[in-house]
Amino acid sequence: MLIIMREHVSENCIDKVVEFIKSKGFEAHISQGELHTVIGAVGAKTIDPRNIELLDGVQEVIKITSGYKLTSRIFKEDDTIIEVNGIKFGGGNVGLIAGPCTIESYDQMDKTADELEKSNVKIMRGGAFKPRTSPYAFQGLGEEGLKIFRSVADNHGMAVTSEIMESSQIDMFEKYVDIFQIGARNMQNYNLLKDMGKVTKPVILKRGLSATFEELLLSAEYIVSSGNKNVILCERGIRTFEKYTRNTLDLSTIPVIKKLSHLPIITDPSHGTGLRDKVAPMSRASVAAGCDGLLIEVHYDADNAICDGAQSLYPEEYNMLYNDLKQIAPVVNKKIY
């Protein structure tokens, strides 16, 4: 349930309400708004809400029927804004992340970073551990890839995001990445989600291949309720009966999630389409629909990439797209980073 405190209530009143709900077996999560403080009471216990409404400073108690509470727009009315290396996601900001599908070598990452730096890229993506459908496909360079990535990014003043596969890798990833990424196949790996709640760095959570909006928000709830409020949701396409594109990029996710949740929502048009010539139009459409960021695959030699070259832009194509997005964003009251 959510406990809405009166305007400009004292800290003493808030502390007493928190103490009361904890004594009843609930966890307390506090969200400070401009006028109201909202306290989320999370737990499987039951309590008569009238007992809470009688406490000093309480304006209203709202029972939440959906499973996601802390990620809901009711709990926190204002957008959550997440900033990494000067790039903001949420609150009218559109953060851009670009880079190759996978880390192949120092030379490949360095050449790509050289080109991306010309387009003001401050956060670079790249996979060191690759969850592939076939066991015979390239699986990534592992920790050696992360070392290469960190070195290249530091030389170019960039932040790093890469996909983590399991909880045992957290300590390793902490040394190299600035943003953890959870892929579509791990969206419902609940042990990993809970452990992501214990890290302090932001987490990009991708929507599963056939996940509903509620399931996506419930997965985010695992992370937030475990202590990490810095979650960026990502629409990366869902599986439908259409086979022309790799996936179906569901842009309705953007307005729906922005209504239901305060968390930023970005899109991945590279995985969402799987086709290089479809990435730019779907990126433009994503910004027009109100997304808070884009995750785009870019490779300096895309046609010869080890992994997913067909859906990766060349740097010059990305630069053209970047210039397009700078023109589209102000039309929908957005700012491109």
Buried (B, 14 or more C-beta within 10 A) or exposed (E): BBBBBBEEBEEEBBEBBBEBBEEEEBEBBEBEEEEBBBBBBBBEEEBEBEEBEEBEBBEBBEEBEEEBBBBBBBBBBEBBBBBBBEBBBBBBBBBBBBBBBBBBEBEBBBBBBBBBBEBEBBBBBBBBBBBEEEEEEBBBBBBEBBBBBBBBBEEBEBBBBBBBBEBEBBEBBEEBBBBBBBBBBBBBBEEBBBBBBEBEBBBBBBBBBEBEBEBBBBBBBBBBBBEBBBBBBBBBBBEEEEEEBBBBBBBEBBEBBBEBBBBBBBBBBBBBBBBBEBBBEBBBBBBBBBBBBBBBBBBBBBEEBBBBBBBBBBBEBBBBBBEBBBEBBEEEEBEBB
